[in-house]
């Protein structure tokens, strides 16, 4: 091949190769993938009037931030103290938030506007958490504070949906008639703080405000009150409130009622074949009983030898309970005649029935030993073992060590009820009688009880 022809083909090959590389490179060009996600909240650049300004007379506040922002759910997030009679108007545009106060400003008063999580950046929604703007219509900024905590008396737990109400110049009925002078939200653990307060005497309440009226007006609302007025000064001790309701909230009824059965039927617990040694045997009926004849009920062993048993019926007459001093790991038979039960229409059981079951053995239970320190026995403590929302077991505590060799296996929340009237159960408070609810302490760790096992724990209160 001639040199000139070789050089020609070499140039063509290099050119084609260059085009391929260029096209491949072009195919990879696209929009930039960007850097890490923005997690920085907006920050305040300027405020008019300036934060902590005194002798303020205007009702318009302008806040400018370093980036484009939004204000979300101002009605629920923005909290003004003293609490306004008319909610302020909160607007935003680009990097600016404007607050227009609609109440006439009180003289010589420190105001604070807490924005909660309302102010967020426009791109990623990063909140400027708990930003508070403070100013005064007088010559000084009030700087006193009041801290505390609110717990649900029945459970010893917190409920952050409650609010704390603070009143000046109030009598016993004020909390039922008008909105508070100051209002604070609860954190997740039930704690609260009032900042920029003046010195003086206050009444303190907590409320689960069902209707949004900021007044105590329903027996179904969780409500708490301090026994005495609180003096706010340089070193005010924290306030601890326990909330309870005079009446329980009723569960919503179903949209349709089940059809009424003509036949008389009974039902047994799902675990009836393995009878617990610590509880009675229960039989439930679909209709109230008119007749209940215990002579037609016979508890026997497998040889049909009669066993001792007592009987009772509940107030609804739909549940019958058999009381027996159970023998462990023992086979029983309950023979029920058709004439033992009848309802108001004289319907009876359709046939004689025999229920067979065996009791549990001691090895099916766990041994629990709890050793307490700092437990005030003078307050009549009652140990409560809770699963879900139900108190499964309850025992009075008479010493700093408590034990039980026959505990049901399972995981329990443990509470201590201080049973002031010694009736064995929790009792609510009553503001009209200035009666505080009985208090419950919830232990932080659950107790896991294993069958045929020694379950021991040291508990410091």
FITIBA-541035 format. One line per field, with one value per residue (C-alpha): residue in three letters; residue number from 1; z, y, x. Coordinates in pm, 1 decimal. Each point is the difference from the previous one (the first is absolute). Last residue first. Example, Ala and Ser with C-alpha at 12.3 -4.5 7.8 and 13.67 -1.06 7.14 Angstrom:
<recs>
nugu (SER:ALA)
gukol (2:1)
w (714.0:66.0)
v (-106.0:-344.0)
u (1367.0:-137.0)
</recs>
This chain:
<recs>
nugu (UNK:UNK:UNK:UNK:UNK:UNK:UNK:UNK:UNK:UNK:UNK:UNK:UNK:UNK:UNK:UNK:UNK:UNK:UNK:UNK:UNK:UNK:UNK:UNK:UNK:UNK:UNK:UNK:UNK:UNK:UNK:UNK:UNK:UNK:UNK:UNK:UNK:UNK:UNK:UNK:UNK:UNK:UNK:UNK:UNK:UNK:UNK:UNK:UNK:UNK:UNK:UNK:UNK:UNK:UNK:UNK:UNK:UNK:UNK:UNK:UNK:UNK:UNK:UNK:UNK:UNK:UNK:UNK:UNK:UNK:UNK:UNK:UNK:UNK:UNK:UNK:UNK:UNK:UNK:UNK:UNK:UNK:UNK:UNK:UNK:UNK:UNK:UNK:UNK:UNK:UNK:UNK:UNK:UNK:UNK:UNK:UNK:UNK:UNK:UNK:UNK:UNK:UNK:UNK:UNK:UNK:UNK:UNK:UNK:UNK:UNK:UNK:UNK:UNK:UNK:UNK:UNK:UNK:UNK:UNK:UNK:UNK:UNK:UNK:UNK:UNK:UNK:UNK:UNK:UNK:UNK:UNK:UNK:UNK:UNK:UNK:UNK:UNK:UNK:UNK:UNK:UNK:UNK:UNK:UNK:UNK:UNK:UNK:UNK:UNK:UNK:UNK:UNK:UNK:UNK:UNK:UNK:UNK:UNK:UNK:UNK:UNK:UNK:UNK:UNK:UNK:UNK:UNK:UNK:UNK:UNK:UNK:UNK:UNK:UNK:UNK:UNK:UNK:UNK:UNK:UNK:UNK:UNK:UNK:UNK:UNK:UNK:UNK:UNK:UNK:UNK:UNK:UNK:UNK:UNK:UNK:UNK:UNK:UNK:UNK:UNK:UNK:UNK:UNK:UNK:UNK:UNK:UNK:UNK:UNK:UNK:UNK:UNK:UNK:UNK:UNK:UNK:UNK:UNK:UNK:UNK:UNK:UNK:UNK:UNK:UNK:UNK:UNK:UNK:UNK:UNK:UNK:UNK:UNK:UNK:UNK:UNK:UNK:UNK:UNK:UNK:UNK:UNK:UNK:UNK:UNK:UNK:UNK:UNK:UNK:UNK:UNK:UNK:UNK:UNK:UNK:UNK:UNK:UNK:UNK:UNK:UNK:UNK:UNK:UNK:UNK:UNK:UNK:UNK:UNK:UNK:UNK:UNK:UNK:UNK:UNK:UNK:UNK:UNK:UNK:UNK:UNK:UNK:UNK:UNK:UNK:UNK:UNK:UNK:UNK:UNK:UNK:UNK:UNK:UNK:UNK:UNK:UNK:UNK:UNK:UNK:UNK:UNK:UNK:UNK:UNK:UNK:UNK:UNK:UNK:UNK:UNK:UNK:UNK:UNK:UNK:UNK:UNK:UNK:UNK:UNK:UNK:UNK:UNK:UNK:UNK:UNK:UNK:UNK:UNK:UNK:UNK:UNK:UNK:UNK:UNK:UNK:UNK:UNK:UNK:UNK:UNK:UNK:UNK:UNK:UNK:UNK:UNK:UNK:UNK:UNK:UNK:UNK:UNK:UNK:UNK:UNK:UNK:UNK:UNK:UNK:UNK:UNK:UNK:UNK:UNK:UNK:UNK:UNK:UNK:UNK:UNK:UNK:UNK:UNK:UNK:UNK:UNK:UNK:UNK:UNK:UNK:UNK:UNK:UNK:UNK:UNK:UNK:UNK:UNK:UNK:UNK:UNK:UNK:UNK:UNK:UNK:UNK:UNK:UNK:UNK:UNK:UNK:UNK:UNK:UNK:UNK:UNK:UNK:UNK:UNK:UNK:UNK:UNK:UNK:UNK:UNK:UNK:UNK:UNK:UNK:UNK:UNK:UNK:UNK:UNK:UNK:UNK:UNK:UNK:UNK:UNK:UNK:UNK:UNK:UNK:UNK:UNK:UNK:UNK:UNK:UNK:UNK:UNK:UNK:UNK:UNK:UNK:UNK:UNK:UNK:UNK:UNK:UNK:UNK:UNK:UNK:UNK:UNK:UNK:UNK)
gukol (461:460:459:458:457:456:455:454:453:452:451:450:449:448:447:446:445:444:443:442:441:440:439:438:437:436:435:434:433:432:431:430:429:428:427:426:425:424:423:422:421:420:419:418:417:416:415:414:413:412:411:410:409:408:407:406:405:404:403:402:401:400:399:398:397:396:395:394:393:392:391:390:389:388:387:386:385:384:383:382:381:380:379:378:377:376:375:374:373:372:371:370:369:368:367:366:365:364:363:362:361:360:359:358:357:356:355:354:353:352:351:350:349:348:347:346:345:344:343:342:341:340:339:338:337:336:335:334:333:332:331:330:329:328:327:326:325:324:323:322:321:320:319:318:317:316:315:314:313:312:311:310:309:308:307:306:305:304:303:302:301:300:299:298:297:296:295:294:293:292:291:290:289:288:287:286:285:284:283:282:281:280:279:278:277:276:275:274:273:272:271:270:269:268:267:266:265:264:263:262:261:260:259:258:257:256:255:254:253:252:251:250:249:248:247:246:245:244:243:242:241:240:239:238:237:236:235:234:233:232:231:230:229:228:227:226:225:224:223:222:221:220:219:218:217:216:215:214:213:212:211:210:209:208:207:206:205:204:203:202:201:200:199:198:197:196:195:194:193:192:191:190:189:188:187:186:185:184:183:182:181:180:179:178:177:176:175:174:173:172:171:170:169:168:167:166:165:164:163:162:161:160:159:158:157:156:155:154:153:152:151:150:149:148:147:146:145:144:143:142:141:140:139:138:137:136:135:134:133:132:131:130:129:128:127:126:125:124:123:122:121:120:119:118:117:116:115:114:113:112:111:110:109:108:107:106:105:104:103:102:101:100:99:98:97:96:95:94:93:92:91:90:89:88:87:86:85:84:83:82:81:80:79:78:77:76:75:74:73:72:71:70:69:68:67:66:65:64:63:62:61:60:59:58:57:56:55:54:53:52:51:50:49:48:47:46:45:44:43:42:41:40:39:38:37:36:35:34:33:32:31:30:29:28:27:26:25:24:23:22:21:20:19:18:17:16:15:14:13:12:11:10:9:8:7:6:5:4:3:2:1)
w (9271.8:-8.4:-116.9:41.7:-219.1:20.5:-236.4:122.3:-279.0:-48.5:-248.8:-106.0:114.1:-199.3:200.4:-192.1:75.3:85.5:307.0:-17.5:317.8:68.1:190.3:149.8:-139.6:188.6:175.8:-5.7:31.8:-326.3:-147.5:44.5:-26.4:-135.7:203.9:-65.9:154.7:316.0:225.3:222.4:-1.2:-83.5:-243.2:-126.8:-318.7:-108.1:-362.0:-183.4:-374.2:-53.5:-237.7:32.8:229.8:260.1:349.7:258.3:225.5:103.3:176.0:143.5:187.1:148.1:213.5:-2.0:-374.8:-107.9:-309.9:-339.9:-307.1:-358.4:-0.9:-356.2:-242.7:-181.0:263.7:351.2:326.7:289.3:339.7:259.5:226.7:322.6:35.7:328.8:-189.0:-168.9:-234.9:5.4:-83.7:-131.0:-44.3:-246.0:-3.9:-268.3:-27.4:-335.4:-78.6:-215.6:243.3:250.4:-226.3:-202.9:43.1:-245.7:-187.7:-102.0:-49.5:-4.7:-158.9:30.3:-305.3:-148.8:284.0:120.2:-135.3:263.0:-178.9:285.7:-30.3:130.2:170.8:191.8:-170.6:-287.8:251.4:15.3:85.6:72.6:-30.1:165.0:-65.9:254.8:-70.7:320.7:222.8:-20.5:298.2:-206.9:-75.4:-307.9:-162.0:-202.3:-242.5:-170.7:308.6:-55.8:373.6:-2.7:97.9:276.5:62.9:248.1:-69.2:189.4:-220.8:-61.7:-102.2:-362.8:-38.9:-234.5:265.2:67.7:-0.1:-12.6:-105.8:29.8:369.5:-96.5:-151.4:-183.6:-137.7:-164.6:-180.2:-211.3:-364.0:-195.4:300.6:145.5:210.5:224.1:199.6:290.2:-2.0:164.9:-112.7:-365.7:-192.6:-311.1:-194.4:57.5:-209.6:-258.0:278.9:1.4:-173.7:76.4:-217.0:57.8:-331.3:-130.3:-114.3:-36.7:-310.4:62.7:18.4:-279.3:-9.3:297.8:308.4:55.1:320.5:289.6:136.5:369.9:252.3:268.7:-197.7:136.8:-13.8:249.0:27.5:116.0:30.1:-1.6:282.6:-53.4:49.0:-98.2:35.7:-110.9:295.6:-84.2:135.0:186.8:-71.4:-359.8:-253.6:-255.9:-262.7:-250.8:-172.2:40.4:271.4:-252.3:29.4:99.7:-221.8:-294.7:-242.4:-234.4:35.5:143.1:201.6:193.1:292.0:246.6:273.3:183.0:200.0:20.5:259.7:-100.4:-171.9:-375.1:-240.3:-284.7:-31.9:84.6:-25.3:-40.6:66.4:-96.5:-130.3:-364.4:51.7:129.0:-142.1:189.1:48.1:174.6:103.2:-20.7:-182.1:196.2:194.5:118.1:93.0:183.1:230.6:285.1:4.2:-228.2:18.6:-228.9:-189.5:-155.7:-212.9:-95.0:-315.1:-43.5:-328.1:136.8:209.3:264.1:198.8:366.5:-115.2:196.6:89.4:-354.6:44.4:-30.8:63.5:121.0:-71.9:77.8:-124.9:84.1:-260.8:-47.4:-256.7:120.9:-98.6:-75.9:-316.0:-11.0:-273.5:-53.3:-315.0:64.0:-250.2:123.2:-296.1:-325.4:-199.1:-302.2:-270.1:-271.2:-255.7:148.7:339.2:301.2:254.2:181.8:218.6:327.7:-91.9:356.1:26.2:329.5:153.2:305.0:147.9:125.7:-169.8:-167.2:-380.4:-165.3:-164.9:-376.0:-16.7:-359.2:-57.4:-323.0:-111.8:-272.6:-227.8:-294.7:141.3:335.2:194.6:366.1:116.4:377.2:183.3:197.6:380.4:6.5:246.0:174.8:-159.1:-364.9:-141.5:-371.2:-86.5:1.9:-188.8:-190.5:-173.9:-219.1:-64.0:-309.5:-66.8:-268.8:141.8:245.9:203.9:57.1:284.2:-1.9:300.6:-11.3:306.4:76.9:347.8:109.3:310.7:6.6:-276.6:95.4:-367.4:-232.3:-112.0:-282.5:-19.3:-200.4:-143.6:170.8:-96.1:-230.2:92.2:-121.1:-122.1:-372.3:-160.9:-106.5:-337.4:-339.4:-269.8:-275.4:-300.5:-283.5:-208.2:-33.6:-358.7:-92.0:117.9:-209.4:-295.3:46.0:32.6:-314.3:-190.2:103.2:-117.9:-335.7:-41.8:101.5:-255.6:-279.9:75.8:-3.0:-326.5:-163.3:149.6:-148.5:-337.6:12.2:106.9:-290.5:91.6)
v (517.4:-263.6:-342.7:-314.4:-285.7:-375.9:-246.8:-355.5:-230.3:-276.0:223.3:323.4:345.3:300.2:321.1:326.8:278.6:362.4:-65.3:190.6:191.4:43.3:277.2:10.7:293.5:333.6:111.2:373.8:-93.7:173.3:-109.4:-368.7:-257.1:-353.8:-320.1:-294.2:-335.1:-199.8:188.2:130.0:364.6:134.4:-280.0:106.3:-206.4:-147.6:-102.6:-288.9:-55.0:-371.2:-257.5:-353.5:-300.1:11.1:35.6:-277.3:23.6:358.9:226.0:350.7:154.0:350.8:-95.0:15.5:22.7:-36.7:-221.7:60.7:-220.9:48.2:379.2:54.7:265.5:-231.4:-244.0:139.9:-142.7:228.4:11.7:190.0:248.3:104.6:346.8:-94.6:-263.5:271.1:-196.6:145.6:-341.2:-289.7:-369.5:-189.6:-381.0:-182.1:-380.6:-98.7:-221.2:-310.6:-198.8:21.0:-221.4:115.9:-129.0:-245.1:48.3:-186.2:170.8:-232.6:121.1:-89.5:119.0:297.1:233.1:174.6:269.7:109.5:332.5:183.5:-230.2:-353.0:-182.1:-325.3:-174.1:-140.6:-165.4:107.3:-249.9:161.5:-245.2:39.0:-143.9:107.6:157.6:202.2:-35.1:304.7:155.1:67.6:296.1:-40.0:328.5:70.6:292.1:140.5:102.4:364.0:26.9:-303.6:-356.1:-207.2:-365.3:-211.4:-333.7:-319.4:-301.0:-294.2:-327.6:-66.7:-225.9:260.6:265.8:174.7:350.0:-25.2:269.4:-64.2:87.2:339.0:111.5:334.0:124.1:336.9:12.7:297.5:-86.4:-122.7:-184.2:-5.3:-281.8:70.0:-232.6:179.6:132.6:-93.4:-361.4:86.7:-254.1:-151.2:-105.7:345.9:175.4:153.0:118.1:-174.5:76.8:-56.6:-1.8:58.1:-16.2:290.8:200.4:375.7:123.9:198.2:375.6:220.7:314.0:-105.7:220.4:243.7:-74.3:222.6:235.0:-64.6:242.6:218.1:20.9:-16.6:204.3:3.5:322.3:50.8:361.3:80.5:218.9:378.7:151.7:368.6:39.7:-151.7:-71.6:-295.5:-3.6:-314.6:-354.0:7.7:-118.2:-276.4:-75.1:-276.5:95.0:-230.4:216.4:283.3:376.8:77.4:295.6:31.0:-10.3:-249.3:-250.3:-292.3:202.0:-262.7:233.7:95.4:259.4:256.9:299.4:287.5:241.3:253.1:75.7:54.8:-287.9:-5.7:-380.2:-262.8:-350.2:-344.7:-364.4:-289.8:-230.6:72.5:375.3:179.0:324.0:325.9:258.9:337.2:233.6:-286.4:4.1:79.9:-159.0:-350.4:86.6:306.5:-206.6:-47.1:364.2:175.2:313.9:-156.2:-324.9:-264.2:-286.0:-303.9:-192.9:-372.2:-173.9:-98.9:-280.2:-120.3:-322.9:-74.2:-215.3:116.7:344.7:99.4:203.8:373.5:145.3:329.4:314.9:364.8:283.7:355.9:229.9:290.7:240.6:361.3:349.5:-101.2:-120.2:-288.9:-221.7:-367.6:-215.4:-371.1:-255.6:-339.6:-193.8:170.0:-287.7:-161.5:-25.7:-109.5:279.1:281.0:12.4:-52.6:234.1:-161.1:-247.0:185.6:368.4:131.2:362.6:165.4:313.9:188.5:236.3:357.4:100.3:-262.8:-6.6:34.5:-333.5:-56.6:-56.5:-3.3:-239.5:18.5:-267.8:86.4:-200.2:-43.5:98.7:-94.1:84.4:-39.8:179.2:-3.5:-204.1:206.5:-18.9:-35.8:-222.4:207.6:-162.2:-94.0:-352.9:-66.9:-370.4:-67.3:300.8:46.2:-334.6:37.8:323.2:-20.8:121.5:127.1:47.5:213.5:106.5:326.8:50.7:285.4:80.8:218.4:111.2:319.8:143.1:-162.8:157.9:-273.0:-206.2:-350.8:-105.9:301.6:171.1:-95.1:-316.4:-85.6:-292.9:-291.9:-347.0:-262.3:-362.7:-195.1:-351.7:51.3:-340.0:-82.2:117.7:9.3:-267.4:248.2:-26.7:-203.1:-71.8:-370.5:-23.4:286.4:-201.1:-296.9:233.3:152.0:-340.9:-120.9:317.5:-33.4:-361.0:100.7:273.5:-231.4:-258.3:258.7:141.7:-348.7:-80.4:310.1:-71.5:-349.4:144.5:245.5:-264.7:-229.9:-340.1)
u (-3864.7:272.2:-115.0:211.3:-125.1:-53.5:-172.0:68.6:-116.5:-259.4:-186.6:170.0:-107.9:125.4:-24.3:-10.2:244.4:-81.9:-216.3:-329.1:-85.9:-371.4:-171.3:-347.2:-189.9:1.7:-318.6:-72.0:-370.1:-99.8:334.4:-79.5:278.3:-17.5:28.2:237.0:-90.7:69.4:-242.0:278.4:-117.9:347.6:92.0:340.2:0.4:332.7:31.5:166.5:-40.1:-17.9:140.5:-130.0:-14.9:-277.1:139.5:-29.6:304.7:-73.1:245.8:17.7:290.1:-9.7:-299.1:-380.6:-71.5:-363.7:-39.7:-162.7:-3.1:-116.9:-30.7:-116.8:128.0:240.5:120.3:33.5:130.7:-95.1:170.2:-201.2:172.0:-178.2:157.0:169.8:201.8:205.5:228.4:351.6:152.7:-201.8:83.9:-221.7:-9.9:-200.5:-30.6:-148.0:-296.8:-56.2:215.5:-285.5:-218.8:-297.1:-352.5:-155.5:-327.2:-315.4:-334.4:-301.0:-322.4:-367.0:-187.9:-183.9:89.3:-312.0:-232.9:-250.7:-59.8:174.3:302.2:59.0:287.8:48.9:-293.9:209.4:231.1:365.1:274.9:335.8:287.1:339.5:347.1:264.8:338.6:-19.2:-308.5:-221.7:-173.8:-309.0:-224.0:-221.8:-101.9:-312.0:-10.0:-310.1:-197.1:102.5:75.3:231.7:-94.1:159.0:83.2:195.8:168.8:91.2:73.6:-238.9:163.4:-86.0:304.6:155.2:-50.5:-328.6:-153.1:-377.9:-245.3:-374.8:0.0:145.3:-332.3:26.4:-330.3:-62.5:332.0:101.4:74.3:306.0:139.3:352.9:148.5:296.7:229.2:166.1:356.4:328.3:49.9:-59.4:-205.8:155.8:-310.3:-148.8:266.3:-236.7:-233.7:-340.0:-328.0:-366.7:-309.8:-369.7:-184.2:-204.3:299.3:-28.4:180.8:316.4:-53.7:123.1:212.8:207.0:4.1:282.9:186.7:-97.5:264.1:43.5:-144.5:156.3:323.0:354.5:318.6:287.4:203.3:357.4:118.8:370.7:138.9:2.9:344.9:-4.2:-374.8:-329.5:-228.6:-223.1:-354.1:-96.2:-119.0:126.9:-254.5:-37.1:-263.5:-64.7:-323.6:-303.2:-156.1:-12.9:41.1:358.2:93.9:240.9:-296.0:165.5:-284.9:198.7:249.7:189.9:66.0:271.2:-41.6:213.8:-122.0:246.7:138.3:262.1:327.8:-26.3:48.4:249.4:-8.4:-262.6:141.9:-158.6:81.0:-227.6:273.5:-84.5:-3.0:-306.9:-135.4:-29.5:-276.8:-2.6:-283.8:-246.8:-334.6:-312.3:-284.0:93.3:358.8:-136.2:-222.5:247.5:111.8:248.0:215.0:262.8:-58.6:226.2:-130.4:207.9:-91.0:-69.8:84.4:342.9:-146.5:246.2:-14.8:-75.1:-291.7:-304.2:139.4:93.3:316.2:68.7:345.8:137.7:192.0:-79.3:216.6:101.5:155.1:-238.6:147.8:19.7:-124.6:-355.4:-177.3:244.8:143.9:84.6:16.4:34.2:134.4:-112.8:139.1:106.0:-142.0:169.0:-268.2:246.2:-34.6:-212.4:165.5:-224.5:-161.5:-294.8:187.8:-65.4:-41.5:20.9:-110.0:90.8:-149.4:127.5:-256.2:31.3:-326.6:-219.2:0.2:-341.7:-70.9:29.6:374.5:128.9:288.3:199.2:245.8:251.7:229.2:-242.2:-336.6:-150.3:-314.7:-107.3:-315.8:-32.4:-266.7:-247.6:-16.9:375.6:193.1:266.0:191.1:-39.5:18.1:50.0:-27.3:-375.1:-135.0:326.9:-41.8:309.8:190.8:220.4:354.6:234.6:347.8:201.2:-303.2:-185.6:-249.3:-254.0:-218.2:-314.4:-196.4:188.9:69.1:326.0:155.3:265.0:166.1:108.0:23.8:18.8:-320.5:37.2:206.9:312.1:194.1:-176.4:117.8:-151.3:49.5:305.3:-75.2:66.8:49.6:356.7:128.1:-164.2:-38.3:78.0:-231.4:139.4:313.0:71.4:-119.1:234.7:301.2:-104.6:-49.9:346.2:167.4:-172.9:92.1:363.5:10.5:-146.6:265.8:282.6:-112.6:-28.3:346.6:155.0:-174.5:156.1:345.2:-9.0:-102.1:292.4:244.1:-94.4:-126.0)
</recs>
